[in-house]
């Protein structure tokens, strides 16, 4: 029995160290290639946790065997369970409101630039918007996003250029270049559409990545759109963990504060 228990411990440590090395390498690569965001912070925290446990597993296991440590361990695993349930919710909700093809406007949510070039995440959204435009060329396209850290032009400007280079008529593109959050993306888009004669009661489709569709749709309704569908874009494998991990916290923040322009984390809204 002792040997069996030892074997379990050894397997657990091997798994921990494999994950620790993987997450460390992944974090280093992300730091070099990507702009900082909350998803990266979560990845760093997981990396630190794995390394701390790997180095001090005997002390941690002893502390968690009884008393307060045992309670903390139970709380930790309950938290992991809730987190996984929220991950499933975020993943599934991205496909609940599919567009009908008769929308009056397409609102593409920004997702960061590398200087003046759309990020891979943003390119996926733009590609999906372009697909929709080819099927429904009469719908205007609102590209949304201000200028963030490490960006040399506003996201909306870069997005408009990307679409125009691929044949979308400039008169079909409306540029929103002042927003700093998902809520502002949609609030400012609504104002621009109303200036164009498209009321908030008209059907629209919000284009974003699947993990972001739930919040995108909710914020669209919050700012006054009444007929909203979401068109989910794909996501690269290397972006799945940070994006979905970040979105869990963003959804929790939305449920608590509703508006991204209020709440104690207002100063950090740009990194979501």
N, C-alpha and C positions, 0 to 999 in steps of 0.2 A: 504493500500500500504506500509506503514511504517513497519507493522508487517511482510509483505511478504519479504521486503528487509532485515529485521532483521533475518528472518529465513534463507535466503540465506547466510548471513554472518556467522551465527552459523554453518550451514552445512559445509561451507568452512573451518572454524576453526577446526571443528571436524576432517575433512579429513587431514588438515595440521598436527594436533597433532598426529593423528594415524600414518601418514607417518613419522613424526619426531621421534617418539618412535621406530618404526620399523627400520628405517635407523640407529638410534643410536645403537640399539641392534645388528643389522647386522654388523655395523662397528667394534664394540667391538669384536665380534666373529671372524671376518676376521683378525683382528690384532693379535689374539692369534693363529690362525690356518694357516695363509698364509704368504708368503714372500711379502714384500711391492712391489707394482707396480703402474703404473699410473692409472689403473682402480680403485684401492683402494683410491687413492687421489681424484678422481672424486666423489666416494661415500662419502668420508669425506666432500667434499665441498657441496654436496647436503644436507647432514645431517646438516651442519652448517647453510645453507640457510634456511632450514625448521624451525630450532629452532629460528633463528633470527627473521624470519617473525612471528612465533607463539608468541614470547615474545613482539614484537614491531609492531604488525600489524596495530594498530591505527595510529601510527606515519608514518609508511610506506604508508598506504593507503591515508593518508592526503597529503603526499608529492607527490604521484603519481597521484593525482586528477587533477593537472593543471601544466602548464609551463614545465620546464625542466623534472620534475618527470613524467609527462604524456608522454613526448617523450621517456624517458628511459623505461617506462613500455611497450610502443609500440615496441621499439627495442628489449626488452627482449622476448616478445611473438613471434616476428618475428624470433629471434634466436632459440627459442624452436622449431618453425615450421621447420626451416632449419635442425636443429639437428635431428628431427624425420624423415625427408626425407632421410637424410644420413644414419640413422639407417636402414630404409627400404632397401636402396641400398646395404648396407653391408650384410643384412640378405638374400636378394635374389641373390646376385652375387655369393654366395657360391655354388650354384648348376648349374652354367652355363656351365662349361667345364667338363663333366663327362668322366672318363677314358674308353678306348676301350677294355682293357684287353690284349693288345699286347705290352705294354710298356717294354722297356729294363731295366729300373731302377725305383725304388721307393725312393723318397727322403722324409724322415720323419723329419719335423721341430720340434725343441726342444721347451719345454714349462715349464721348471722349475723342480727342485727336492726339496724334503724335506730331507735334508742331502744327502743320497745316494739313495733315493727311488723316482721313478717318481711321479709327482703330478697327481691328478685325471684327469686334463686336458690332460696331456701327455699320461696317460694310455689309454684314449679314442683314441688318435692318433695311439698308438702302436697296439691297438686291431684292428683298421681299416687296418693298414698295414699288420697285421697277416692274416686277412681275405683275403686281396688281394693276399698275398703270397700263400695261399692255393689254389687259383684259377689260379695263374700264378707263379709257383715255379721257373721258369727260370730267372725271373727278380731279379737283385741284389737289396739289400736294403741299402741305405745310411742313417745312423742315425746321426743327426747333433745337435751340441750344445756344447759350452764351459762350463766352471765352473763359476757360478755366486755366489753372496752373499748368505750365508747360505747353500751352497752346498759343500759336502766333496769330490766329484769327478765330472768330466765333465759330462754333460748331455748325450753326445754321448756314453760314456762308460756305463752308467747306462741303456740306451736304448738298447744297444747291448746285455747286460747281460739279460735284460728282454725278448728279442726275443729268445736268445739262450736257455733260460730255458724253452721255450715253443716249442722247436723243430726246430727252424730255423737253418740250418747248418751255422756254423761260417764262412765258405768260401763264403757264400752268403751275409754276412754283411760287410759293409764298415763303419768304424768309423771316423767321423769328430768331433774333440774335441777342436777346437780353436775359433769358431765363437762367436760373441757377439750380433748379430742381425739377422733378417730374411734375409737381403741381403747377409750377410756373410755366413749364413747357405748354401745358394744356390751357391754363388760364390766358396766357398771352396769345396762344393759337386761336382761342375762341374770339378774342377781340379782333384779331386780324381777319378772321373769316367773316365776322359781322360787318367789318368795313367793306368786304368783298360782296356783301349781300347774302351770305349764307348764314341762316339763323342757327342758334344752338339746338333747335328742335329737329333740324335736318339730320339724317343718318350720316355718321362718320365712322371711319375705321382707324383705330390706333395701331400703328406698327411698332413693335418692339420685340425683344427676345422673349421666348416662352416664359422664362422665370419671372419676367417683369410684367406680364400681361394683367395679372390680377390687380396690382397697384395702379397700373396705367388706366385700366377701366374704371376703377373706383375714383381716382382723382379726376378723370374726365367727367364723371357724373357729379362729383363734388363742385366743380367749377361751372356747372350748368348745362352740359351736354345731356340730352335726354334719350338719344338713340345711338348707343355706342356698341360697336363690335371690336374685337381685338384680332390682329393678324400676327401670329407668333413666328418669329424668325428663328433659325437654328443657332447653335452656339458651338464653338470649337471645344474639343474634349479637354484641352488644357485650361479652359475658362470655367468649366462646370462647377468645380468645388468653390472657388472664391465667389463666383456670382450667386450661386444658390445659397451658400452660407450667409453672405451679406444680405440677400433678399429676405431671409428669415427674420433678421433683426429689423430690416426696413418695414416689413409687414407688421411686426409687433409695435414698432414706433407709430405706424399709421393707426393701428387699432387703439392705441392709448391717446395720441395727440390729435389724430385726424389730419390736421393741416401740417404740412412740412414747414410752414412759416411760423410755427409756434413750438413751445416745448423747450425743455432744458438742453436738448441737443441741436438747437437751431444753428449754432455756430459751426456745427459739423455737417450740415445738410449737404454740402457740396461733395463730400466723399461717399455719399450713398448713391 
